[in-house]
Amino acid sequence: MMELRVHLKVCEGCGCLWYRPQTIEDVYCKACESKLRDFPSPESRKRRGRPVRRSSVRNNPVSSILDRVWAVATEAGGAQ
């Protein structure tokens, strides 16, 4: 007699309940898995749009001007 251990899982695609063998790490039921097979994998997709600028706030000229204005206002007693 062969024993098979399973987990009762909720499909992350459609929400149905299904049994998954303990040795498998799938998160989608067979129906959703076949539907999602047509989509590109995250590794194969290119990032679309403009690249994200990773500049520091301190390198921003507006920020440095505002810092100076704030320092002058504080020195003059106008900002608390």
HUVEN-V499126 format. One record per residue. RES is the residue in one letter. NEAR is the number of other C-alpha atoms within 12 Angstrom. Layout:
# HUVEN-V499126
((RES:NEAR) (RES:NEAR))
This chain:
# HUVEN-V499126
((M:3) (M:4) (E:7) (L:11) (R:12) (V:14) (H:18) (L:16) (K:22) (V:18) (C:22) (E:18) (G:19) (C:18) (G:14) (C:17) (L:18) (W:21) (Y:22) (R:21) (P:16) (Q:14) (T:11) (I:14) (E:14) (D:21) (V:25) (Y:25) (C:25) (K:20) (A:18) (C:21) (E:17) (S:12) (K:14) (L:18) (R:12) (D:9) (F:13) (P:11) (S:10) (P:9) (E:8) (S:8) (R:9) (K:11) (R:10) (R:7) (G:6) (R:7) (P:9) (V:8) (R:9) (R:9) (S:10) (S:10) (V:14) (R:13) (N:13) (N:14) (P:13) (V:12) (S:14) (S:15) (I:15) (L:15) (D:17) (R:14) (V:16) (W:17) (A:16) (V:15) (A:14) (T:13) (E:12) (A:11) (G:10) (G:11) (A:11) (Q:10))
